[in-house]
């Protein structure tokens, strides 16, 4: 493989990433589909929950009364449905309305103030006895009041992230101090009212109460008393000048009966069109209707409609999920690409190594072959016959040298196959070194070289391969150490110390190549290939074995010492 066609990491990563994109898209589609199906089922379930009790109440009202007689109570239930369902989940829109037999809308849940009356004399708690409705049209001239009545909108959320993220809300609950009601039409008009403000916190759709009553920031009092209240029943929340009623206050009903309390209820502002319109095919709408008859036998149809804008509510969440999926996918592709690239780099290194090996071997074989060819021609032509023995010795010497190169190369190839099948066991490198030192003892004694072995270095390795490494390193050290020099073998394998095994010697001559180049085949310290004492493959063989056994190795030349370091 030519170098210019080799892949870098980016070229490995990009195809894998591009191939994985369709898978990410499929997973994302499945996720959105699941979310959409859950959203639809939750919408149906919520609509059933919020409409069930309202239908039951309306049927109860009409069982003994006409629609007109209980119109305010029915309107109350419509507004209760709409105000409660709007908070259920982000993106919800709702409306409730009643149609007569001709299909005309006769009552809906448009926003209004409902005053609920509970007669304390009945002795039944939470038993609703009467209701008055306050139309909001005449309040439009009081912007401050109208703004405060929108407090429910501060709690609703259009998107899921907005629903989940913490936010502060200035909340207020209007307290009506005085009011005026028309006993015939059940219309109610607000007189004096106050708005106590306090700050709350919303998180994950829930309101925190830790600062509920600690942060009253102000109270606003508004007087909306109509100009003419003659003929109206008057409601007084308190009998004294207190600004906020308490449980000891004398609270009276319009006809003088004691009452428990009143409640302000606001309905919605959505129209049927707003609720039924679908922006995208992902949106849903649940429509529950029920036919009811009043005591007069007139038929009415009550509709409870709840829709969700799934696309708008979940858009930010879907974008976030898509980014998370892409991030995870990129991470997985990076990991797989790194593994693949490391294998490629190993393949490239082996290819370069073999090319360098063949090139170096051809170079080293060429010189002795040339010499042998010249000497052989001289012998054939009887040139300088007195040097026949010299020619023969030179041919034998070069033949031996070439045979050594070929033997080492074949051994190196065989070694790669054997190392892959080798069985490892825990061995002490220093003990193996001592055993191999006995073999080269004659050479050490001949050159008066001192050999010392100190320490221990226990690691898992193949015994035959490790013996060959130590034999090559010791032979190399003895061969290239000057007369009377030293060969030191030592190891550090103790806690809190560098774990290394080192063989060092004092070389004969200065080494004029980079230490790392000595691992390459046929490279010698003096860059001379005329030296027949070695083939230049010894250190290359050592490096190959150590790499296959999983050890890190390094050659270092410092302060006159030649060191081979193994970790």
N, C-alpha and C positions, 0 to 999 in steps of 0.2 A: 504493500500500500504506500503510495507516494505521500510525502509529508504534506503537500499542499491539499490533499484530499482528506486529511485526518480531521476528525471532529474535535472541536473544543467543547467546553462545558455547556455553553449557550446552545450550540447546535444539538447537543444531546437533550437538553432540557425542553427547548421550544416544541419539538414534535410530540413529546410525551404530554406536555401541558395542553397543546391543541387537541390531541386525541381525547384528553380527559374532559374537555369543555362540554361536549354533548352529554357525558354522564352527569356532570354537575347540573346541566340544564334539566335533564330528566328528573334528578333528585329534587331540584328546586320546584319543578312543576308538580311533582308528587306532594311536596310539602305544602305548596299553595292550595292544591286540590283538597288535601286533608283539612287544612285550616278553613277553607271555604265550606266544606261539608259540615265541619263542626260549628261554624258560624250559622249556617242555615238551621241545623238542628237546635242550637241554642236559641235562635230567634223564635222558632216554633214553640219551644218549651216555655220561654219567657212570656210569649203572648198568651199561652194557655193559663199560666200562673196569674198574670195581671188582669186577665179578662174574666176568669172563672168567678171570683167573688163579686165582681161588678154585675155580671149577668144574673147571678143568684139574687142580689139585692134588688135589681130592677124588676125581676119577676115577682119578688115578694111585694114590692110597692104596688104593682099593677094588679095583683090578684084581688084586691078589694077596693081599688081606687082607679079613677080615670087618669089618663096620661097628663091632662092639663093640671089636675090636682097635685100630682107628684112631679111636676116638671122640674122644679128646683132640685129635688133630691136626685132625680135621674141625671140632671146636668152635673151635680156634684160628683156622682160616680164616674161620669165620662171624664171629668177633669182629673179626678183622683187616678184613673187609669193612665191618662196621658202624662201627668206630672211624675208619677212613679216609674213608668216604663222608660222615660227619656234618660233616666240615670243608670239603667241596667248595664249598658255597655257602650263604648265609643261608637259613634256613627249612627246610633239609633234615631229614628224619627217615628212619631206615632200620632194618631188622631182617632177619636171615637165620635160617632155621630148616629143619629136616629132618623130613619126614613119612614114616612107614612105609607099607606097602601098604594098611593099613586107614585111612589118613588121620589117624593120631594123631601129634602133634608129639613127637618123641623127643629132639630136641636143638635149642637155639636159641642166640642170640648174647647172652644176658643177661650183664651185666658180671661179669668175673672176672679174677683174676690168672693169667697163663700164664707158666710158667717154661720157657724154650726152652733146650735143651741142644745144644751143638755140640761134637762130639768132636774135639779137636785132633789126636789120633793118626791120624785118617783122612787128614789132609793135604789135606782139601778145605774151603776157606773157605766159610762161610755154608751148610754142609750140615747141615740139621736132622736130628738122630738121635733125639731124644726130647723129650717135653713133659709137664709136670705142671701140673695145674689147681688153683688155690686158690679155693675157694668163699668169697664175701664175707660170708656170714651171720654167721660167728663174729667178724667184725671190727666189727659194729655197736656193740659195747660200747666201742669205741675211737673216739670222735667225731673226735679230731684226725687220726687216720690216715684215716678215711673222708673227711673234708673234703679232705685233701691228694690223695686219689685222684680227686677231681672236677676236677683241674686242667684236664682236657680241655674241660670246660664253659666255662672262662674264655676259651677260644679260639674257641668257636662263637658265632655271631651269629644273632639272630632276625630282624633287619631289615637291609636293604641299607645304610642310613645308618650303623647301628652297625658294620657290616662295614667301611665305608670310612673312618670317622672314627678318628683316632689314639686309642689308649688304652694305659694301663700295665697290665701283668700281672705279678704275683708268681708266678713259675714254679718248679716243683720236680720233680725226677726222683728218686723213691725208689730207694735202693740197699739191696738185701737182703744182710745180712752173714752171717746163718745161717738155715737152713731145715730142715724135716723133711718127708720124703716117705714115703707108704705105697707100697711097691713093687707091691702087688697092685692097688690101686684107682687108682694114679697121682694121688692127692690130695696136695696140697702145703700145708704150713702155715708161715707166716712166723714166724721167731724174732726176731732182732734186725735192725733196719733204721734207716737214717738218711735225713733229708730235707734236702739242701742247698738253700736258697732263693736265688734271684737275680731281679732285676727285668729284664724285657724290655719292648719296645715293639711294638705292633701298629699297622700303617697299611696301608690298602688290602688287608687280608687277609694281609699278610706280616709276619713277625717280624723286628725289627731286632736285630742282634747287637752293636751298638756298645758296649753296656754289659753284655754277656753274662757276662763273668767278673770284672768290676770291682766289682760291687755285691753280693757275697755278704753278706747281712744276718744270717743265722743258720743253724745246723744243729740240727735236732731229731732226737734218738735215741729210738726206741721199742722196747721189748722185748715181743713178743707170743708168747713161747715157750709152747707148751701144757704143762699140768701133767705129763702122762705122755707121754714120747716113746719108750718102749720099743717095739722092733719097727720103728721108723722108720729110714730111711736119713738120715744127717745131712749137710747141706751146709755147708761153711765157705768163705766168700769169701776169707778171708785167713788166713795162718798165724801172724801176729803180732798185736800190739795196735793196729795202725794203724786209724784210724777210717774211712778211705776207701781202697778197693783201688786199686792202680796196676798198670801192665803187668809190673812185676817181682814182684808178689805171687804166692805159690804157691796157685793155685786148683785145687781138686780136685772130682772128681765123687763121687757117693755110694759107688760101688764101687771108688774109689781111682784111677780113670783121670783123667788131666789133661783139663780141659775149657777151652774158649775163653771163654765168657761165658754169661750168662743175660739175658733180656729180660722186662720187665714190660709186659704188654699188657692193656688194659682194653677190654671190649666196650661195648655200649650198654645202655640201660635201657628202650627203647621196646617196646611190645607191638604185636602184629599189628593190634589195633584202633586204636591211636594212628596207625599208619602209613597204614592204609587209609581212615581217616575223612577226608572232604572237608568243609571248613568252607564253602567257596563253590564255585561252578561254575568259578572261575578256577584252582583248585588242580589238581595233577596227581599221578598215581601210576604208577610204572613197576614192573612185576612180571615178573621173569625167573625161570623155573623149568626144572629139568633133571632128568630121570629117570636114575638111575644104579643099577647092580647091583654088589653086592660079590662076593667070591670064593665065597660060599655060594649065590649065585643069588638072594638076597633083593633086592627092588626098593625103592628109596628115592627120594623127590622132594625136591630141594634148592631152596629158594625164596630169592630175593634181592629184597627190596622196598624201593624208594626213593621217597619222596613229598616234595612241597614245599608249604609253606603260602604260596602266591604272594601272597595278599591281605595277610597279616600282614607278610611280608618286604618287600613293595614299597609298602605303604600310605604310609609317610612319603615315599618317593621319588615316588610318584604325586601326592601333595599338593604337593610341591615343584615338580614338572613343571607341574601345573595352575596354580600361582601364577605361574610363569615365563611360561607361555603367555598368561595373563591380562594380565600386565605388558607383554609384547610387543604384545599386541592393543590394550591401552589406549594404548600409545605410538604405534602406527600410526594408530589412530582419532583421537588428538589431532592428529597431523600432518595427516591428511586434513581433519579438521574445521577446523583453522587455515587451510588453503588455501581451503576452501569459505567460511569466515567472512570472510576477507579479500575474496573476490569479492563476498560479500553486502554488506559494508561499502562497497565501491566502488560497488555498485549503489545503496545507500541514499544515499551522498554525491551521486551524479549526480542521483538523484531530488530530493533536497533542493535541490541547486544549480539544477535546472531550475524547481522551484517558486519559489525565491527570485528567479530571473531573470525569470520571468513576472510575479511580483508586483511586482518593482521596475520592470520595463518598463511595466506598466500604470499604476503610480503616476507614473512620469516622463512618460508620454504624456498623462495626464489633464490636467495643468496647462496645457501648450501648447494642447491641444485646446479647453479651456475659454476660454482667451484668444482663440484664433482664432475660436471660435463667437461671442464677444461682438463682436469687431471686424467680423466678417462681417455680423452683424445691424445694426450701426451703418451699414455701407456700404449695405446693402439699404434701410434706412429713411431714408437721407440725413441721419443724425444727425451734427452737427458736420462738415459737408462740408469745412471748412477743414483737417480732420485726415485727409482721405482718403489722402494719401501716407503719413502716419504709420501708419494702419491697415494699408495694403498692405505697408509695410516690416516691420511686426510680424508679419503673417501669413506673409510670406516667411521671416523669421528663425525663427519657430517651426516652419515646414514644413521648413526646412533642418535644424534641430535634431532633429526627429522622424525625418527621413529618415536622419540620422546614426545614431540609435539603432537603427533597423530594419536599416540596412546592417551595423552592428557585430554585431548579434545574428545575422543571417544569415551573416555572415563567421565568427562564432564556431562556429556549427553546421557550416559547411563545413570549418573548420579541424580540428575533431575527426575528420572523415572523412579529410582529407588527411594528418594526422599519423600515423594508423594505417597508411597506405600509403607513408610517407616513406622515403627512402633516406638513410642516414647516412654521413658522411665526417668525417675528423678536421679540425677547424676551430679557428682561434685567435679566441677571443671578442674580444680587443682589436683585431685587424685588422678584423673585421666591424664593430666599433664605430666605428673611424676612417672606414670607407667610408660608414656611415650618417650620420656627423657632417657630411659635406659637404652633405647634403640640407637640414639644419636650420641651416646656417651663417648665412643671412640673419637668422633669428630671434635667434641668439646675438649677432650683431653689433648688431642693433637694440637689445637690452637690455644690451649691453656685458657679456656673460657670458663668463667665462674657462673654457675646456674643456681638460682635460689627460687624456691616456691614457698609462698606464704599465704595463709588465709584459706577461706573456703567460699565456694560459689555454687550453691545447689539449685539446679533448674531441671525441668523436664526436657529431655532431648533423646534422639536416637543414638545409641552407643556407637555403632559403626561410623556414622556420619561425624560424631563429635571426635572420635579417635582420629579420623582423617584430618579434621580441622586442626587439632593440636599437633599432629605429625607435620603438617605443612607449615604451620606457624613456627614450630621449634626448629625444623630443618632450615627454613628461610632465615631465622634469627642466627642460627649457628653458622650458616654459610656466609652471611654478610656482616658478621661481627668481626672487628679487627682482632689481631693476636693479643691475648691477655685481656680481652674485653669482658663485658658482663651481659648476662641475660637474666632479667628479673621477671618473675611471674608472681603477681599478687592479686588479691581479691578483697573487696569490701562488701560484706553481705550482712550487716548488722542493722538493728533498728535505728532510725534517725540518722542514717548515713547514706551516701550515694552507693547504690548497688552496682558495682562494676567489676569486670574481670579484665586484667591488663597483662599483656606480654610486651616487654620493652627490651631493646638491646642498643649497644653502641655501634653504629654502622661503620663500615670500612671507609667509605667515601661520602662526600656530600651528595645529597639527593637534589637533583635539579628539575624535578617535575612536581606539580601540585600533588599533595598526599592523596587526595580523592581519586586522581587519575591512576594510581597504582592498583586500584581494584579492577581496572579494565584489562582484558586479556592482552598478553604479549607486551605490556608496558613494563619497562625496567627503570630502576632508579637513575641510571646514567644515560638513559635514552639511546643506548648503544645496543644494537641487535647482533653484534658479533660475539657477544659473551655466550659461550656454549655451556656454562655452568647451570643454566636454568632456561626454561622455555618461556617464562613470563606468565604462566597460567596458574601458578600456585595460589596467589592472593585472590585471583578471580574465582578459583574453585572454592576457596574459603568463604568468600562473599556470597556466592551462590548457595552454599549449604546453610550459612547463618540466616540468610533471607528466608529460605524455605522452612527453617525451623522456628522462625518468628523472632529472631534476635536482631537488635540494632547493633551496627558495627561502625567503627570510625578509625581512621589512621591519623595520627598526630605526630608531628616532628617538633620537639621543643628541647632547648638546652642540650643539644647533642644526643638526644635519645629518640629512637624510632619506636613509636608505641602503636600497638593494635588494641583498641578498647572495645569490649563487648558488654552490652547491657541487655 
